[in-house]
Amino acid sequence: MAFLEFKDIDRQPFHTRFHDPGTAVLHGEALAVGMEAEAFLARKLGWADDEVVQGQNRMLKSFGLPTRAKGLPAERLAAPLLAKAIPKPDLPDGIGHAKGPAPLTEELLKEAVAAVTK
């Protein structure tokens, strides 16, 4: 069974890893999905507009990186993020620039994970 684990380490960007015996996903691909989740959160908080989010999405795709982890169970994927405390990642307000730690709620975090698994 595949699962995706998002981790927040000292407010660093979400690191994402896929674990599935016999299936390999490159670290950069997992990070790209995490970047999309962060962009989703930044837009929801009003820190980034659609142009920033869509620009990042186009850039990731131009490098052949995935922007979704379709079909994976969002509720299960959010669990590791919420195991200790709600993370406060540095979210983008522009491409290549972070505004700072974000005040997230459990609901927002679950919504972001659901957005990248659709």
N, CA, C and O atoms as a GROMACS GRO file, in nm:
protein
  472
    1MET      N    1   0.085  -0.118   0.000
    1MET     CA    2   0.000   0.000   0.000
    1MET      C    3   0.089   0.124   0.000
    1MET      O    4   0.182   0.134   0.080
    2ALA      N    5   0.060   0.215  -0.088
    2ALA     CA    6   0.140   0.337  -0.096
    2ALA      C    7   0.087   0.440   0.002
    2ALA      O    8  -0.033   0.447   0.027
    3PHE      N    9   0.175   0.518   0.055
    3PHE     CA   10   0.130   0.633   0.132
    3PHE      C   11   0.230   0.746   0.116
    3PHE      O   12   0.345   0.724   0.079
    4LEU      N   13   0.184   0.864   0.142
    4LEU     CA   14   0.264   0.984   0.126
    4LEU      C   15   0.276   1.047   0.264
    4LEU      O   16   0.176   1.064   0.334
    5GLU      N   17   0.395   1.081   0.302
    5GLU     CA   18   0.416   1.139   0.434
    5GLU      C   19   0.473   1.278   0.417
    5GLU      O   20   0.578   1.296   0.355
    6PHE      N   21   0.405   1.377   0.472
    6PHE     CA   22   0.455   1.514   0.472
    6PHE      C   23   0.520   1.539   0.607
    6PHE      O   24   0.464   1.502   0.710
    7LYS      N   25   0.634   1.600   0.606
    7LYS     CA   26   0.699   1.634   0.732
    7LYS      C   27   0.739   1.780   0.730
    7LYS      O   28   0.776   1.834   0.626
    8ASP      N   29   0.730   1.843   0.844
    8ASP     CA   30   0.775   1.980   0.859
    8ASP      C   31   0.890   1.976   0.958
    8ASP      O   32   0.871   1.938   1.074
    9ILE      N   33   1.007   2.015   0.914
    9ILE     CA   34   1.125   2.010   1.000
    9ILE      C   35   1.174   2.153   1.020
    9ILE      O   36   1.226   2.216   0.928
   10ASP      N   37   1.156   2.201   1.140
   10ASP     CA   38   1.199   2.337   1.174
   10ASP      C   39   1.152   2.440   1.072
   10ASP      O   40   1.230   2.522   1.024
   11ARG      N   41   1.022   2.436   1.039
   11ARG     CA   42   0.959   2.531   0.948
   11ARG      C   43   1.018   2.527   0.809
   11ARG      O   44   1.001   2.622   0.732
   12GLN      N   45   1.087   2.420   0.773
   12GLN     CA   46   1.136   2.404   0.637
   12GLN      C   47   1.019   2.360   0.549
   12GLN      O   48   0.918   2.314   0.601
   13PRO      N   49   1.031   2.374   0.417
   13PRO     CA   50   0.922   2.330   0.330
   13PRO      C   51   0.887   2.184   0.356
   13PRO      O   52   0.972   2.105   0.395
   14PHE      N   53   0.760   2.150   0.332
   14PHE     CA   54   0.717   2.012   0.349
   14PHE      C   55   0.807   1.921   0.266
   14PHE      O   56   0.830   1.948   0.148
   15HIS      N   57   0.855   1.818   0.326
   15HIS     CA   58   0.926   1.714   0.252
   15HIS      C   59   0.828   1.600   0.236
   15HIS      O   60   0.761   1.561   0.332
   16THR      N   61   0.820   1.549   0.118
   16THR     CA   62   0.725   1.443   0.093
   16THR      C   63   0.798   1.320   0.045
   16THR      O   64   0.895   1.329  -0.030
   17ARG      N   65   0.750   1.205   0.090
   17ARG     CA   66   0.812   1.079   0.050
   17ARG      C   67   0.702   0.979   0.020
   17ARG      O   68   0.601   0.972   0.090
   18PHE      N   69   0.723   0.903  -0.085
   18PHE     CA   70   0.632   0.794  -0.118
   18PHE      C   71   0.698   0.666  -0.070
   18PHE      O   72   0.818   0.647  -0.089
   19HIS      N   73   0.622   0.579  -0.009
   19HIS     CA   74   0.673   0.449   0.034
   19HIS      C   75   0.582   0.343  -0.024
   19HIS      O   76   0.465   0.334   0.013
   20ASP      N   77   0.634   0.264  -0.112
   20ASP     CA   78   0.558   0.155  -0.171
   20ASP      C   79   0.658   0.054  -0.225
   20ASP      O   80   0.729   0.083  -0.321
   21PRO      N   81   0.664  -0.065  -0.164
   21PRO     CA   82   0.760  -0.164  -0.213
   21PRO      C   83   0.742  -0.188  -0.363
   21PRO      O   84   0.632  -0.212  -0.412
   22GLY      N   85   0.852  -0.181  -0.434
   22GLY     CA   86   0.849  -0.205  -0.578
   22GLY      C   87   0.819  -0.082  -0.661
   22GLY      O   88   0.820  -0.088  -0.784
   23THR      N   89   0.791   0.030  -0.597
   23THR     CA   90   0.762   0.154  -0.669
   23THR      C   91   0.862   0.259  -0.626
   23THR      O   92   0.883   0.282  -0.507
   24ALA      N   93   0.923   0.323  -0.722
   24ALA     CA   94   1.022   0.427  -0.692
   24ALA      C   95   0.968   0.563  -0.733
   24ALA      O   96   0.921   0.580  -0.846
   25VAL      N   97   0.975   0.658  -0.643
   25VAL     CA   98   0.940   0.796  -0.672
   25VAL      C   99   1.059   0.879  -0.629
   25VAL      O  100   1.106   0.869  -0.516
   26LEU      N  101   1.107   0.960  -0.720
   26LEU     CA  102   1.224   1.041  -0.690
   26LEU      C  103   1.193   1.148  -0.586
   26LEU      O  104   1.081   1.198  -0.577
   27HIS      N  105   1.294   1.180  -0.508
   27HIS     CA  106   1.279   1.280  -0.401
   27HIS      C  107   1.227   1.412  -0.458
   27HIS      O  108   1.139   1.474  -0.398
   28GLY      N  109   1.281   1.456  -0.571
   28GLY     CA  110   1.238   1.582  -0.632
   28GLY      C  111   1.092   1.580  -0.672
   28GLY      O  112   1.024   1.682  -0.663
   29GLU      N  113   1.044   1.465  -0.716
   29GLU     CA  114   0.903   1.453  -0.752
   29GLU      C  115   0.815   1.469  -0.628
   29GLU      O  116   0.712   1.535  -0.632
   30ALA      N  117   0.858   1.407  -0.519
   30ALA     CA  118   0.783   1.418  -0.395
   30ALA      C  119   0.783   1.563  -0.344
   30ALA      O  120   0.682   1.612  -0.295
   31LEU      N  121   0.897   1.630  -0.356
   31LEU     CA  122   0.904   1.770  -0.314
   31LEU      C  123   0.812   1.859  -0.398
   31LEU      O  124   0.752   1.952  -0.346
   32ALA      N  125   0.801   1.828  -0.527
   32ALA     CA  126   0.714   1.908  -0.614
   32ALA      C  127   0.569   1.900  -0.567
   32ALA      O  128   0.498   2.000  -0.567
   33VAL      N  129   0.525   1.781  -0.528
   33VAL     CA  130   0.388   1.766  -0.477
   33VAL      C  131   0.372   1.847  -0.348
   33VAL      O  132   0.270   1.912  -0.327
   34GLY      N  133   0.473   1.843  -0.262
   34GLY     CA  134   0.470   1.923  -0.139
   34GLY      C  135   0.465   2.073  -0.167
   34GLY      O  136   0.397   2.148  -0.097
   35MET      N  137   0.538   2.116  -0.271
   35MET     CA  138   0.535   2.257  -0.309
   35MET      C  139   0.395   2.298  -0.354
   35MET      O  140   0.350   2.410  -0.327
   36GLU      N  141   0.327   2.209  -0.423
   36GLU     CA  142   0.191   2.238  -0.466
   36GLU      C  143   0.097   2.250  -0.346
   36GLU      O  144   0.009   2.336  -0.344
   37ALA      N  145   0.116   2.165  -0.246
   37ALA     CA  146   0.035   2.174  -0.124
   37ALA      C  147   0.062   2.307  -0.054
   37ALA      O  148  -0.031   2.371  -0.004
   38GLU      N  149   0.187   2.348  -0.050
   38GLU     CA  150   0.220   2.476   0.013
   38GLU      C  151   0.160   2.593  -0.064
   38GLU      O  152   0.111   2.688  -0.004
   39ALA      N  153   0.164   2.586  -0.197
   39ALA     CA  154   0.105   2.693  -0.278
   39ALA      C  155  -0.046   2.700  -0.255
   39ALA      O  156  -0.102   2.809  -0.249
   40PHE      N  157  -0.110   2.585  -0.243
   40PHE     CA  158  -0.253   2.581  -0.213
   40PHE      C  159  -0.281   2.654  -0.081
   40PHE      O  160  -0.373   2.735  -0.072
   41LEU      N  161  -0.201   2.622   0.020
   41LEU     CA  162  -0.219   2.687   0.151
   41LEU      C  163  -0.196   2.838   0.142
   41LEU      O  164  -0.271   2.916   0.199
   42ALA      N  165  -0.090   2.878   0.071
   42ALA     CA  166  -0.059   3.020   0.057
   42ALA      C  167  -0.174   3.095  -0.010
   42ALA      O  168  -0.206   3.207   0.030
   43ARG      N  169  -0.235   3.034  -0.110
   43ARG     CA  170  -0.348   3.098  -0.177
   43ARG      C  171  -0.467   3.108  -0.080
   43ARG      O  172  -0.533   3.212  -0.074
   44LYS      N  173  -0.494   3.001  -0.005
   44LYS     CA  174  -0.606   3.002   0.090
   44LYS      C  175  -0.589   3.111   0.196
   44LYS      O  176  -0.687   3.170   0.241
   45LEU      N  177  -0.465   3.137   0.235
   45LEU     CA  178  -0.438   3.239   0.337
   45LEU      C  179  -0.427   3.379   0.278
   45LEU      O  180  -0.414   3.477   0.353
   46GLY      N  181  -0.431   3.390   0.146
   46GLY     CA  182  -0.420   3.521   0.082
   46GLY      C  183  -0.277   3.569   0.066
   46GLY      O  184  -0.255   3.686   0.036
   47TRP      N  185  -0.181   3.481   0.085
   47TRP     CA  186  -0.040   3.519   0.073
   47TRP      C  187   0.008   3.515  -0.071
   47TRP      O  188   0.100   3.588  -0.108
   48ALA      N  189  -0.053   3.432  -0.152
   48ALA     CA  190  -0.015   3.418  -0.293
   48ALA      C  191  -0.142   3.425  -0.377
   48ALA      O  192  -0.247   3.376  -0.336
   49ASP      N  193  -0.131   3.488  -0.494
   49ASP     CA  194  -0.248   3.495  -0.581
   49ASP      C  195  -0.243   3.381  -0.683
   49ASP      O  196  -0.148   3.303  -0.687
   50ASP      N  197  -0.346   3.375  -0.765
   50ASP     CA  198  -0.355   3.268  -0.864
   50ASP      C  199  -0.237   3.268  -0.960
   50ASP      O  200  -0.192   3.162  -1.004
   51GLU      N  201  -0.186   3.387  -0.993
   51GLU     CA  202  -0.073   3.396  -1.086
   51GLU      C  203   0.051   3.326  -1.029
   51GLU      O  204   0.121   3.255  -1.102
   52VAL      N  205   0.077   3.344  -0.902
   52VAL     CA  206   0.192   3.279  -0.838
   52VAL      C  207   0.172   3.127  -0.837
   52VAL      O  208   0.262   3.052  -0.873
   53VAL      N  209   0.054   3.083  -0.796
   53VAL     CA  210   0.025   2.940  -0.786
   53VAL      C  211   0.032   2.874  -0.924
   53VAL      O  212   0.092   2.768  -0.939
   54GLN      N  213  -0.030   2.936  -1.023
   54GLN     CA  214  -0.028   2.881  -1.157
   54GLN      C  215   0.111   2.886  -1.219
   54GLN      O  216   0.150   2.796  -1.292
   55GLY      N  217   0.186   2.992  -1.190
   55GLY     CA  218   0.323   3.003  -1.240
   55GLY      C  219   0.412   2.893  -1.184
   55GLY      O  220   0.491   2.833  -1.256
   56GLN      N  221   0.398   2.866  -1.055
   56GLN     CA  222   0.476   2.757  -0.995
   56GLN      C  223   0.436   2.623  -1.056
   56GLN      O  224   0.521   2.540  -1.086
   57ASN      N  225   0.306   2.603  -1.076
   57ASN     CA  226   0.257   2.480  -1.134
   57ASN      C  227   0.315   2.459  -1.274
   57ASN      O  228   0.359   2.349  -1.307
   58ARG      N  229   0.314   2.564  -1.356
   58ARG     CA  230   0.371   2.555  -1.492
   58ARG      C  231   0.520   2.525  -1.486
   58ARG      O  232   0.571   2.444  -1.565
   59MET      N  233   0.591   2.590  -1.393
   59MET     CA  234   0.735   2.569  -1.382
   59MET      C  235   0.764   2.423  -1.346
   59MET      O  236   0.851   2.361  -1.408
   60LEU      N  237   0.694   2.369  -1.247
   60LEU     CA  238   0.717   2.230  -1.206
   60LEU      C  239   0.689   2.135  -1.322
   60LEU      O  240   0.766   2.043  -1.348
   61LYS      N  241   0.579   2.157  -1.391
   61LYS     CA  242   0.544   2.072  -1.504
   61LYS      C  243   0.645   2.084  -1.618
   61LYS      O  244   0.671   1.986  -1.688
   62SER      N  245   0.703   2.203  -1.638
   62SER     CA  246   0.802   2.221  -1.745
   62SER      C  247   0.927   2.137  -1.720
   62SER      O  248   1.000   2.103  -1.814
   63PHE      N  249   0.952   2.104  -1.594
   63PHE     CA  250   1.065   2.016  -1.559
   63PHE      C  251   1.023   1.869  -1.556
   63PHE      O  252   1.104   1.782  -1.523
   64GLY      N  253   0.898   1.843  -1.590
   64GLY     CA  254   0.849   1.706  -1.591
   64GLY      C  255   0.817   1.652  -1.452
   64GLY      O  256   0.811   1.530  -1.431
   65LEU      N  257   0.796   1.742  -1.357
   65LEU     CA  258   0.766   1.700  -1.220
   65LEU      C  259   0.616   1.689  -1.198
   65LEU      O  260   0.539   1.766  -1.256
   66PRO      N  261   0.574   1.595  -1.116
   66PRO     CA  262   0.431   1.581  -1.087
   66PRO      C  263   0.386   1.692  -0.992
   66PRO      O  264   0.464   1.745  -0.914
   67THR      N  265   0.259   1.725  -1.001
   67THR     CA  266   0.202   1.826  -0.910
   67THR      C  267   0.089   1.767  -0.826
   67THR      O  268   0.027   1.838  -0.747
   68ARG      N  269   0.062   1.641  -0.845
   68ARG     CA  270  -0.042   1.570  -0.769
   68ARG      C  271   0.004   1.429  -0.737
   68ARG      O  272   0.087   1.371  -0.807
   69ALA      N  273  -0.052   1.374  -0.631
   69ALA     CA  274  -0.033   1.234  -0.593
   69ALA      C  275  -0.171   1.171  -0.598
   69ALA      O  276  -0.227   1.131  -0.496
   70LYS      N  277  -0.225   1.163  -0.719
   70LYS     CA  278  -0.365   1.122  -0.739
   70LYS      C  279  -0.394   0.983  -0.684
   70LYS      O  280  -0.315   0.889  -0.698
   71GLY      N  281  -0.509   0.975  -0.621
   71GLY     CA  282  -0.559   0.847  -0.574
   71GLY      C  283  -0.510   0.803  -0.437
   71GLY      O  284  -0.556   0.700  -0.387
   72LEU      N  285  -0.420   0.876  -0.377
   72LEU     CA  286  -0.373   0.837  -0.244
   72LEU      C  287  -0.471   0.891  -0.139
   72LEU      O  288  -0.531   0.996  -0.160
   73PRO      N  289  -0.486   0.820  -0.028
   73PRO     CA  290  -0.586   0.858   0.074
   73PRO      C  291  -0.545   0.982   0.154
   73PRO      O  292  -0.453   0.978   0.235
   74ALA      N  293  -0.614   1.092   0.129
   74ALA     CA  294  -0.578   1.221   0.190
   74ALA      C  295  -0.580   1.216   0.342
   74ALA      O  296  -0.489   1.268   0.406
   75GLU      N  297  -0.681   1.154   0.400
   75GLU     CA  298  -0.693   1.150   0.547
   75GLU      C  299  -0.573   1.078   0.608
   75GLU      O  300  -0.517   1.122   0.709
   76ARG      N  301  -0.534   0.969   0.547
   76ARG     CA  302  -0.419   0.892   0.597
   76ARG      C  303  -0.288   0.969   0.577
   76ARG      O  304  -0.196   0.959   0.658
   77LEU      N  305  -0.281   1.044   0.469
   77LEU     CA  306  -0.159   1.119   0.440
   77LEU      C  307  -0.141   1.238   0.534
   77LEU      O  308  -0.028   1.277   0.565
   78ALA      N  309  -0.251   1.294   0.580
   78ALA     CA  310  -0.243   1.409   0.671
   78ALA      C  311  -0.205   1.367   0.812
   78ALA      O  312  -0.153   1.448   0.889
   79ALA      N  313  -0.231   1.242   0.848
   79ALA     CA  314  -0.208   1.196   0.986
   79ALA      C  315  -0.067   1.222   1.038
   79ALA      O  316  -0.054   1.271   1.150
   80PRO      N  317   0.040   1.190   0.962
   80PRO     CA  318   0.174   1.218   1.016
   80PRO      C  319   0.200   1.366   1.042
   80PRO      O  320   0.275   1.401   1.133
   81LEU      N  321   0.138   1.451   0.964
   81LEU     CA  322   0.155   1.596   0.984
   81LEU      C  323   0.091   1.643   1.113
   81LEU      O  324   0.138   1.738   1.176
   82LEU      N  325  -0.015   1.576   1.152
   82LEU     CA  326  -0.091   1.619   1.270
   82LEU      C  327  -0.057   1.538   1.394
   82LEU      O  328  -0.115   1.560   1.500
   83ALA      N  329   0.037   1.444   1.382
   83ALA     CA  330   0.068   1.354   1.492
   83ALA      C  331   0.120   1.426   1.616
   83ALA      O  332   0.083   1.390   1.728
   84LYS      N  333   0.203   1.526   1.598
   84LYS     CA  334   0.261   1.595   1.714
   84LYS      C  335   0.193   1.730   1.736
   84LYS      O  336   0.143   1.759   1.844
   85ALA      N  337   0.194   1.812   1.634
   85ALA     CA  338   0.134   1.945   1.642
   85ALA      C  339   0.111   1.993   1.500
   85ALA      O  340   0.168   1.938   1.405
   86ILE      N  341   0.030   2.093   1.485
   86ILE     CA  342   0.006   2.147   1.352
   86ILE      C  343   0.133   2.222   1.309
   86ILE      O  344   0.177   2.314   1.378
   87PRO      N  345   0.191   2.183   1.195
   87PRO     CA  346   0.315   2.248   1.150
   87PRO      C  347   0.291   2.393   1.109
   87PRO      O  348   0.179   2.433   1.079
   88LYS      N  349   0.398   2.470   1.108
   88LYS     CA  350   0.393   2.609   1.066
   88LYS      C  351   0.498   2.630   0.956
   88LYS      O  352   0.603   2.689   0.980
   89PRO      N  353   0.468   2.580   0.836
   89PRO     CA  354   0.567   2.590   0.728
   89PRO      C  355   0.581   2.732   0.676
   89PRO      O  356   0.488   2.813   0.686
   90ASP      N  357   0.696   2.761   0.620
   90ASP     CA  358   0.716   2.887   0.549
   90ASP      C  359   0.648   2.872   0.414
   90ASP      O  360   0.686   2.788   0.333
   91LEU      N  361   0.547   2.953   0.390
   91LEU     CA  362   0.470   2.943   0.266
   91LEU      C  363   0.510   3.053   0.168
   91LEU      O  364   0.553   3.161   0.209
   92PRO      N  365   0.495   3.024   0.039
   92PRO     CA  366   0.537   3.122  -0.062
   92PRO      C  367   0.440   3.240  -0.074
   92PRO      O  368   0.320   3.226  -0.056
   93ASP      N  369   0.498   3.356  -0.106
   93ASP     CA  370   0.416   3.470  -0.147
   93ASP      C  371   0.458   3.512  -0.287
   93ASP      O  372   0.406   3.608  -0.343
   94GLY      N  373   0.552   3.438  -0.342
   94GLY     CA  374   0.599   3.456  -0.480
   94GLY      C  375   0.680   3.334  -0.517
   94GLY      O  376   0.718   3.254  -0.432
   95ILE      N  377   0.708   3.321  -0.645
   95ILE     CA  378   0.788   3.206  -0.688
   95ILE      C  379   0.931   3.226  -0.637
   95ILE      O  380   0.996   3.326  -0.666
   96GLY      N  381   0.978   3.130  -0.560
   96GLY     CA  382   1.113   3.136  -0.505
   96GLY      C  383   1.126   3.223  -0.381
   96GLY      O  384   1.238   3.250  -0.337
   97HIS      N  385   1.014   3.266  -0.324
   97HIS     CA  386   1.020   3.351  -0.204
   97HIS      C  387   0.914   3.307  -0.104
   97HIS      O  388   0.798   3.284  -0.139
   98ALA      N  389   0.956   3.296   0.022
   98ALA     CA  390   0.862   3.258   0.128
   98ALA      C  391   0.833   3.377   0.217
   98ALA      O  392   0.922   3.457   0.247
   99LYS      N  393   0.709   3.388   0.259
   99LYS     CA  394   0.667   3.499   0.347
   99LYS      C  395   0.706   3.472   0.492
   99LYS      O  396   0.744   3.564   0.564
  100GLY      N  397   0.695   3.347   0.533
  100GLY     CA  398   0.727   3.314   0.671
  100GLY      C  399   0.635   3.206   0.723
  100GLY      O  400   0.556   3.150   0.648
  101PRO      N  401   0.644   3.176   0.852
  101PRO     CA  402   0.562   3.070   0.909
  101PRO      C  403   0.413   3.100   0.899
  101PRO      O  404   0.369   3.212   0.924
  102ALA      N  405   0.338   3.000   0.862
  102ALA     CA  406   0.195   3.016   0.840
  102ALA      C  407   0.114   2.966   0.959
  102ALA      O  408   0.144   2.862   1.016
  103PRO      N  409   0.011   3.041   0.995
  103PRO     CA  410  -0.080   2.998   1.101
  103PRO      C  411  -0.184   2.901   1.044
  103PRO      O  412  -0.288   2.944   0.995
  104LEU      N  413  -0.157   2.774   1.050
  104LEU     CA  414  -0.246   2.674   0.990
  104LEU      C  415  -0.342   2.616   1.093
  104LEU      O  416  -0.317   2.617   1.213
  105THR      N  417  -0.451   2.565   1.041
  105THR     CA  418  -0.544   2.488   1.122
  105THR      C  419  -0.542   2.345   1.071
  105THR      O  420  -0.495   2.318   0.961
  106GLU      N  421  -0.594   2.254   1.150
  106GLU     CA  422  -0.602   2.115   1.107
  106GLU      C  423  -0.686   2.104   0.979
  106GLU      O  424  -0.652   2.027   0.889
  107GLU      N  425  -0.793   2.179   0.972
  107GLU     CA  426  -0.881   2.174   0.855
  107GLU      C  427  -0.809   2.220   0.729
  107GLU      O  428  -0.820   2.156   0.624
  108LEU      N  429  -0.734   2.332   0.738
  108LEU     CA  430  -0.659   2.381   0.622
  108LEU      C  431  -0.556   2.279   0.576
  108LEU      O  432  -0.541   2.256   0.456
  109LEU      N  433  -0.487   2.220   0.669
  109LEU     CA  434  -0.385   2.122   0.635
  109LEU      C  435  -0.447   2.002   0.563
  109LEU      O  436  -0.394   1.955   0.462
  110LYS      N  437  -0.558   1.952   0.615
  110LYS     CA  438  -0.627   1.840   0.552
  110LYS      C  439  -0.676   1.879   0.412
  110LYS      O  440  -0.670   1.798   0.319
  111GLU      N  441  -0.723   2.001   0.398
  111GLU     CA  442  -0.772   2.049   0.269
  111GLU      C  443  -0.659   2.054   0.166
  111GLU      O  444  -0.679   2.020   0.050
  112ALA      N  445  -0.539   2.097   0.210
  112ALA     CA  446  -0.424   2.104   0.119
  112ALA      C  447  -0.382   1.964   0.073
  112ALA      O  448  -0.353   1.943  -0.044
  113VAL      N  449  -0.379   1.869   0.167
  113VAL     CA  450  -0.343   1.732   0.131
  113VAL      C  451  -0.447   1.676   0.036
  113VAL      O  452  -0.412   1.608  -0.062
  114ALA      N  453  -0.574   1.701   0.062
  114ALA     CA  454  -0.680   1.653  -0.028
  114ALA      C  455  -0.664   1.714  -0.168
  114ALA      O  456  -0.689   1.646  -0.268
  115ALA      N  457  -0.624   1.840  -0.175
  115ALA     CA  458  -0.609   1.907  -0.305
  115ALA      C  459  -0.502   1.842  -0.392
  115ALA      O  460  -0.517   1.837  -0.514
  116VAL      N  461  -0.396   1.793  -0.332
  116VAL     CA  462  -0.287   1.734  -0.413
  116VAL      C  463  -0.306   1.584  -0.434
  116VAL      O  464  -0.222   1.520  -0.499
  117THR      N  465  -0.413   1.527  -0.381
  117THR     CA  466  -0.438   1.385  -0.403
  117THR      C  467  -0.559   1.361  -0.493
  117THR      O  468  -0.597   1.246  -0.516
  118LYS      N  469  -0.619   1.467  -0.543
  118LYS     CA  470  -0.736   1.453  -0.633
  118LYS      C  471  -0.692   1.423  -0.773
  118LYS      O  472  -0.775   1.408  -0.863
   0.00000   0.00000   0.00000
